[in-house]
Amino acid sequence: MKKLIIMSFVGISLMMTACIKNEVATFTGNQIEWDAASWNANAAGLTFPMMARVPIFGFATPTSSPAITRATGTVRLRVNLLGPQTGTDRSFSFKFNASESTGVEGTHFSIANKSGVIKANESFGFVDVAILNPGQSTGSRTVVLELVETTDLKPATNYAKIGLSINQQ
């Protein structure tokens, strides 16, 4: 009898369990993010990372990468598309955030165009920031860039800003 009760309990337990069908979660939104922001930690006291070295796409910035200095030239930043690719080009915009920056546009850096394009059937676009050489000074200057919402692309909340720290020595 005891054996029958145990077998019944095991049988009922097995019959009461079932596999749960998992719904496949697919992101269908259209967002953009700074590539370097998604693989670097935020700077101390800031809500975004501050890049002190030239970013190498897809890798955490190693200490062997060249530092961003007044003699660096052009720094290329990548903007990632989060969501499905489309058969048409997509434009994105960004702005220089002067309130969080110590660098001066036209003195420490310049940006030819404050917009970029993610080409058809691609997942990223590029932004070129020309680092200018105003002469030696003390310390470093920071440049903060912020992605701006457009009609079909919204910046990802946590990765909408990126900072560049330009060593002036």
Backbone bond lengths (Angstrom), bond angles and torsions (degrees), N, CA, C in turn:
res aa  C-N    CA-C-N  psi(-1)  N-CA   C-N-CA  omega(-1)  CA-C   N-CA-C  phi
1 M - - - 1.438 - - 1.521 110.92 -
2 K 1.345 114.17 -41.88 1.454 118.57 179.70 1.516 110.36 -62.58
3 K 1.319 115.96 -39.04 1.458 121.20 179.47 1.526 109.76 -65.09
4 L 1.302 118.73 -39.14 1.463 123.48 178.95 1.524 111.15 -65.13
5 I 1.298 118.35 -39.99 1.472 122.38 179.21 1.529 109.85 -66.27
6 I 1.326 116.91 -43.87 1.469 120.84 179.74 1.524 109.69 -64.17
7 M 1.325 117.38 -44.71 1.472 120.95 179.65 1.529 110.60 -64.12
8 S 1.318 117.17 -39.02 1.465 120.91 177.82 1.526 110.22 -64.36
9 F 1.328 116.26 -42.84 1.453 120.58 179.36 1.525 110.79 -62.72
10 V 1.312 117.89 -45.09 1.464 122.11 178.37 1.529 109.93 -64.07
11 G 1.308 118.32 -43.68 1.464 122.13 179.55 1.518 112.05 -62.64
12 I 1.321 117.01 -44.76 1.471 120.55 178.86 1.521 109.84 -65.57
13 S 1.336 117.66 -39.38 1.465 121.24 178.93 1.523 110.90 -61.33
14 L 1.311 116.29 -43.42 1.457 120.12 179.38 1.527 111.89 -67.07
15 M 1.316 116.80 -36.54 1.462 120.52 -178.83 1.528 111.76 -74.12
16 M 1.328 117.49 -25.50 1.462 121.21 -178.11 1.523 112.79 -83.11
17 T 1.303 117.37 -14.10 1.469 119.80 178.90 1.514 108.71 -95.62
18 A 1.315 114.01 152.16 1.463 118.89 179.17 1.514 108.88 -153.17
19 C 1.275 115.23 163.13 1.455 120.17 175.78 1.527 107.85 -78.66
20 I 1.299 114.06 141.83 1.462 119.45 177.62 1.524 107.50 -98.06
21 K 1.293 115.70 125.84 1.448 119.46 179.85 1.526 108.22 -76.05
22 N 1.320 116.24 119.02 1.460 120.93 179.26 1.523 109.41 -84.74
23 E 1.297 114.30 132.14 1.457 119.57 174.77 1.521 108.15 -79.62
24 V 1.307 117.37 135.00 1.452 121.77 178.87 1.522 107.90 -76.29
25 A 1.324 115.83 120.87 1.466 120.25 179.35 1.520 108.72 -89.48
26 T 1.308 116.54 118.46 1.456 122.08 179.14 1.511 108.73 -121.29
27 F 1.349 116.07 125.23 1.454 120.76 178.23 1.523 108.51 -76.26
28 T 1.314 116.89 124.10 1.469 120.57 -178.03 1.519 112.15 -115.58
29 G 1.329 117.33 3.95 1.467 120.30 179.84 1.514 112.00 -75.08
30 N 1.306 115.41 179.01 1.458 122.48 177.77 1.518 107.82 -128.59
31 Q 1.324 116.46 96.11 1.450 121.01 179.97 1.516 109.97 -125.15
32 I 1.332 114.77 161.78 1.456 121.18 175.93 1.518 109.04 -130.27
33 E 1.335 116.38 156.27 1.457 122.19 179.22 1.521 109.05 -149.40
34 W 1.342 115.77 154.56 1.467 120.05 171.01 1.516 107.21 -72.75
35 D 1.310 117.93 127.96 1.459 121.46 -177.55 1.523 111.67 -59.53
36 A 1.324 117.76 -48.61 1.467 120.81 -177.45 1.519 111.85 -62.95
37 A 1.325 117.61 -28.71 1.465 120.65 -179.74 1.514 111.45 -69.38
38 S 1.314 117.17 -27.42 1.461 119.49 -176.47 1.523 112.90 -81.47
39 W 1.337 118.94 -13.24 1.454 119.28 178.77 1.521 113.64 -124.07
40 N 1.324 117.75 13.55 1.463 122.07 173.83 1.520 109.59 -124.04
41 A 1.296 116.00 147.50 1.462 120.87 178.69 1.526 110.01 -74.87
42 N 1.318 116.05 152.03 1.457 120.65 176.79 1.521 110.02 -63.46
43 A 1.331 115.12 147.08 1.459 120.42 177.15 1.526 109.08 -69.62
44 A 1.308 116.58 156.02 1.464 121.45 -178.10 1.525 110.40 -58.56
45 G 1.321 115.87 124.31 1.452 121.57 178.19 1.517 115.24 79.03
46 L 1.328 118.04 2.74 1.464 122.27 -179.35 1.524 110.37 -117.45
47 T 1.318 116.28 162.34 1.463 120.89 178.10 1.525 111.40 -100.40
48 F 1.323 116.98 15.25 1.461 122.18 179.60 1.524 109.28 -148.96
49 P 1.344 118.17 159.09 1.461 120.17 178.79 1.522 111.14 -78.67
50 M 1.315 116.09 150.87 1.456 123.08 176.59 1.525 106.92 -113.24
51 M 1.316 117.20 111.46 1.462 122.00 -177.64 1.527 109.98 -82.01
52 A 1.334 117.99 120.92 1.455 122.62 177.38 1.528 110.63 -103.50
53 R 1.333 115.28 -10.34 1.464 120.67 179.97 1.524 109.49 -126.29
54 V 1.316 115.43 156.21 1.459 121.04 -179.62 1.531 108.39 -63.17
55 P 1.356 117.73 123.54 1.470 119.23 -177.39 1.527 112.37 -68.30
56 I 1.312 115.12 139.07 1.464 122.23 173.10 1.516 105.30 -110.65
57 F 1.301 118.09 120.67 1.459 122.41 -170.81 1.518 112.69 -61.16
58 G 1.341 115.13 129.50 1.444 122.35 174.89 1.514 115.26 84.52
59 F 1.324 118.59 -0.38 1.455 121.31 -179.77 1.519 109.67 -127.89
60 A 1.319 116.44 148.17 1.459 119.65 172.09 1.522 107.17 -64.24
61 T 1.305 117.38 141.95 1.459 120.75 -174.67 1.525 110.25 -65.93
62 P 1.328 117.20 110.44 1.458 119.70 179.72 1.535 110.78 -78.35
63 T 1.310 116.63 160.42 1.461 120.50 -179.67 1.520 111.76 -70.00
64 S 1.313 118.68 -12.95 1.457 120.97 178.88 1.529 112.27 -84.63
65 S 1.328 118.13 -10.32 1.459 120.78 176.54 1.519 108.55 -68.31
66 P 1.325 116.45 146.93 1.468 117.93 -179.21 1.528 111.53 -66.03
67 A 1.330 115.55 140.56 1.463 121.21 177.51 1.526 108.66 -69.75
68 I 1.325 115.92 151.49 1.460 120.59 175.34 1.526 106.83 -81.55
69 T 1.320 116.05 114.32 1.461 121.79 179.49 1.523 109.11 -126.05
70 R 1.336 116.04 176.96 1.460 120.39 179.28 1.523 111.83 -66.17
71 A 1.329 117.38 -11.16 1.459 121.84 179.71 1.531 112.74 -106.79
72 T 1.314 118.35 9.56 1.471 122.06 -175.02 1.521 112.95 -65.52
73 G 1.303 117.85 -39.79 1.465 120.64 -174.71 1.513 109.40 97.81
74 T 1.320 117.07 -125.74 1.460 120.91 -177.22 1.526 110.94 -103.63
75 V 1.321 115.48 133.14 1.466 122.44 175.35 1.523 106.86 -106.83
76 R 1.301 116.37 127.87 1.468 121.58 179.87 1.520 109.03 -102.86
77 L 1.332 115.42 123.58 1.454 122.05 177.15 1.525 109.06 -109.10
78 R 1.305 115.93 143.89 1.460 120.28 -179.66 1.523 110.05 -104.53
79 V 1.322 115.72 140.98 1.459 123.01 175.67 1.522 106.95 -112.84
80 N 1.342 116.18 123.43 1.466 121.92 -178.75 1.519 111.09 -92.01
81 L 1.313 116.05 142.41 1.457 122.86 171.53 1.519 107.76 -92.82
82 L 1.327 116.26 125.87 1.463 121.51 175.35 1.510 106.82 -105.12
83 G 1.284 117.11 113.94 1.459 121.12 -176.94 1.513 109.80 129.44
84 P 1.312 115.95 -175.27 1.468 119.54 -175.20 1.524 112.58 -72.07
85 Q 1.321 115.27 146.55 1.456 120.56 173.08 1.525 108.70 -73.40
86 T 1.319 116.36 156.25 1.459 120.24 176.87 1.522 109.51 -126.68
87 G 1.295 116.15 166.79 1.461 122.06 -179.97 1.517 113.55 -82.81
88 T 1.318 117.84 4.94 1.470 121.48 179.37 1.523 109.95 -125.45
89 D 1.328 115.74 156.57 1.458 120.75 175.90 1.522 109.76 -66.77
90 R 1.338 116.00 147.03 1.462 121.56 177.21 1.519 108.73 -124.07
91 S 1.309 115.64 131.64 1.459 120.81 179.02 1.521 110.24 -95.28
92 F 1.322 115.75 143.91 1.458 121.30 173.62 1.525 108.07 -130.61
93 S 1.314 115.38 158.77 1.464 121.39 -179.50 1.522 109.94 -128.64
94 F 1.319 114.64 156.62 1.457 120.72 174.89 1.514 107.65 -147.33
95 K 1.333 115.43 167.03 1.450 119.64 179.77 1.523 109.91 -135.72
96 F 1.313 115.37 158.09 1.453 122.39 172.58 1.518 106.90 -84.81
97 N 1.312 116.68 121.58 1.457 121.65 -178.08 1.531 108.29 -91.38
98 A 1.326 116.25 90.44 1.469 121.96 -175.00 1.524 112.38 -66.55
99 S 1.337 117.59 -30.09 1.468 119.74 -177.17 1.528 112.69 -69.13
100 E 1.323 118.39 -23.02 1.462 121.64 179.77 1.523 112.37 -107.95
101 S 1.321 117.55 6.11 1.459 122.71 -176.41 1.522 111.15 -112.00
102 T 1.326 115.82 153.33 1.457 120.54 171.98 1.525 111.00 -109.25
103 G 1.319 116.93 -13.52 1.450 121.57 176.61 1.527 110.92 -78.81
104 V 1.324 115.60 154.37 1.461 121.68 -179.29 1.528 108.53 -113.23
105 E 1.335 115.05 126.59 1.463 119.66 178.92 1.521 108.84 -65.51
106 G 1.325 116.05 131.79 1.454 121.84 -177.27 1.519 112.97 93.75
107 T 1.328 117.23 -17.35 1.464 121.71 177.27 1.524 110.99 -109.85
108 H 1.320 116.66 -50.17 1.465 121.70 -177.92 1.525 113.17 -101.23
109 F 1.311 117.54 -22.92 1.464 121.90 179.84 1.526 108.85 -159.72
110 S 1.315 115.41 164.69 1.465 120.42 172.59 1.524 108.92 -146.22
111 I 1.316 113.86 150.28 1.458 120.90 178.11 1.524 106.03 -129.00
112 A 1.322 116.76 121.07 1.462 121.20 -176.13 1.526 111.73 -65.26
113 N 1.314 116.75 -38.86 1.460 120.73 -174.81 1.525 108.38 -144.46
114 K 1.308 117.76 129.87 1.468 120.94 -178.79 1.525 111.71 -91.23
115 S 1.301 114.83 35.97 1.459 121.00 174.65 1.519 107.55 -148.15
116 G 1.304 114.82 165.50 1.450 120.59 178.83 1.518 109.81 -148.82
117 V 1.313 115.43 177.03 1.460 120.87 -177.60 1.521 109.44 -130.69
118 I 1.312 114.65 134.00 1.465 121.18 167.77 1.518 104.43 -100.84
119 K 1.315 115.82 110.46 1.464 120.62 -173.79 1.517 112.17 -66.55
120 A 1.310 115.26 160.02 1.461 122.31 -179.67 1.528 110.47 -54.73
121 N 1.323 115.85 137.52 1.466 123.72 177.92 1.526 113.63 60.30
122 E 1.332 117.00 27.37 1.456 122.07 175.43 1.515 109.41 -125.11
123 S 1.320 116.46 164.87 1.462 121.32 -175.93 1.520 114.02 -114.16
124 F 1.328 117.52 6.40 1.457 118.31 179.35 1.517 111.77 -157.25
125 G 1.340 114.64 158.11 1.463 123.32 175.07 1.521 108.20 -130.76
126 F 1.322 116.57 177.65 1.460 120.15 -174.96 1.522 111.62 -129.94
127 V 1.331 114.29 151.91 1.459 122.86 175.23 1.524 106.52 -128.38
128 D 1.331 116.52 127.76 1.456 120.64 177.92 1.524 109.66 -104.08
129 V 1.334 115.31 126.84 1.459 122.19 177.95 1.522 107.19 -115.06
130 A 1.339 116.63 115.93 1.457 121.26 178.97 1.530 108.44 -84.96
131 I 1.320 115.92 120.89 1.463 121.50 177.57 1.528 106.87 -87.39
132 L 1.320 116.13 123.21 1.463 121.63 -177.27 1.531 110.19 -95.84
133 N 1.318 116.27 158.79 1.455 121.82 -178.64 1.531 109.13 -112.68
134 P 1.341 117.15 93.79 1.460 119.73 -179.78 1.520 113.06 -83.75
135 G 1.304 117.37 2.17 1.462 121.24 -175.77 1.513 109.96 104.23
136 Q 1.314 114.81 163.34 1.461 120.16 -175.38 1.527 111.40 -68.83
137 S 1.301 114.69 137.28 1.461 121.69 173.15 1.518 107.34 -145.71
138 T 1.290 117.63 -179.89 1.459 119.63 -178.97 1.515 110.50 -90.81
139 G 1.319 115.02 153.09 1.459 120.68 174.30 1.515 113.86 74.36
140 S 1.323 114.18 -155.28 1.456 120.33 -179.97 1.524 109.16 -135.21
141 R 1.291 115.89 162.58 1.467 123.09 177.46 1.515 107.85 -115.94
142 T 1.316 116.56 143.09 1.457 120.55 178.72 1.515 110.10 -110.96
143 V 1.307 114.40 144.97 1.463 123.04 177.02 1.519 106.60 -125.92
144 V 1.318 117.41 121.52 1.458 121.56 179.27 1.521 108.70 -112.36
145 L 1.334 115.81 123.73 1.463 122.58 177.77 1.518 108.61 -111.41
146 E 1.320 115.43 141.95 1.466 120.89 -175.70 1.523 109.86 -133.19
147 L 1.329 115.94 127.81 1.459 120.93 176.90 1.522 109.70 -69.07
148 V 1.337 115.81 144.40 1.456 122.32 -177.21 1.522 108.90 -117.40
149 E 1.320 116.59 142.42 1.459 121.41 179.85 1.523 110.81 -67.99
150 T 1.325 116.22 136.14 1.464 122.19 174.29 1.528 107.81 -116.29
151 T 1.319 116.50 -174.81 1.459 119.90 -176.47 1.521 113.05 -61.99
152 D 1.338 118.03 -35.26 1.463 118.42 -177.66 1.524 114.88 -121.39
153 L 1.331 117.83 0.21 1.470 120.51 179.07 1.521 110.35 -130.05
154 K 1.326 114.88 128.90 1.459 120.93 179.81 1.533 108.03 -113.91
155 P 1.329 118.68 137.42 1.469 119.57 177.94 1.529 111.64 -68.99
156 A 1.306 116.54 140.53 1.465 121.24 174.85 1.526 107.58 -66.65
157 T 1.302 116.83 132.60 1.466 122.39 -172.72 1.522 113.00 -54.17
158 N 1.304 118.08 -47.89 1.464 121.03 -174.60 1.517 114.41 -82.90
159 Y 1.330 118.28 -11.65 1.463 120.20 -174.69 1.527 112.33 -128.72
160 A 1.323 117.07 31.07 1.459 121.63 -177.93 1.521 112.79 -84.93
161 K 1.338 117.95 -16.88 1.470 121.20 -178.14 1.519 110.76 -119.76
162 I 1.321 114.54 148.89 1.462 121.68 174.10 1.520 107.29 -143.52
163 G 1.310 116.30 141.56 1.460 120.74 178.61 1.513 110.91 -116.64
164 L 1.331 115.73 145.85 1.459 121.86 173.93 1.525 107.30 -117.63
165 S 1.286 116.85 130.58 1.463 121.50 177.04 1.516 107.98 -104.68
166 I 1.326 116.92 113.73 1.462 122.78 -176.16 1.515 108.71 -100.71
167 N 1.332 116.39 114.83 1.463 121.79 178.00 1.524 107.70 -75.09
168 Q 1.320 118.37 123.57 1.461 122.84 -175.23 1.514 113.80 -93.83
169 Q 1.328 118.58 -1.47 1.467 119.20 -177.55 1.489 113.03 -84.82
